[in-house]
């Protein structure tokens, strides 16, 4: 069984924080979140205790944001924030404020230069893969087809 990482637990704490956007947590929401926490075998008892405490007392999102170190966990929290906002089909002022805060916190942690470098690397790899697959496909075709394909590349 895989144990929840601290980043994952911080993401869950952030989700609870987002649920507090109205200034209080409804009893039915508390009950559902507690049931979720109690059945999650990936959470240690200490992690469960932290999450249970967050249900009873609101904490600021910026207090847990720095502990969400995995990009996937941050993405999950942004998705959860969106779902919470859509739950009652109204995007209240409190929800808007919470959503703006989460996107600002997230935007501040992005390394745009590294993302551009990653995209360039992926684009180069995709182009190389496409060209090698195209070359292999051309090897399997007749000379006239290969000649036309070659000319299309030359004059592209």
Secondary structure, DSSP 8 states (H G I E B T S, - for coil): -----HHHHHHHHHHHHHHGGGSS--HHHHHHHHHHHHH-TTS-HHHHHHHHHHHHS---HHHHHTT--SHHHHHHHHHHHHHHHHTTS---HHHHHHHHHHHHHHHTT--HHHHHHHHHHHHHHHHHHHHHHHHHHHHTS-HHHHHHHHHHHHT-
